[in-house]
Amino acid sequence: MKILCASMLLAAVVSGPAFAQAPQFNMMADGPGKTPEQIERQKALEKAYKESLRKIPDAAVVDDPWGGVRNASQSKTSSKSRQP
């Protein structure tokens, strides 16, 4: 009897994570779809966002926060050794 109870307890403990991986069912109805005006507004916002990203200039100079701490000879030799 003890073996049966122990095996049932072990089965329950081991199968617990398997039940946690089961798909979750949403019993609520989905919300209403977007209206054509909302779709157009979303497209306009996306377009404005992409255009604003194009206006950001590229970083031409590499910023080295530890550049003032190193000696001049160390910074030149370390940068040469890193480049392929």
Secondary structure as UniProt FT lines:
FT   HELIX           2..20
FT   HELIX           36..54
FT   TURN            65..69
FT   HELIX           72..82
//
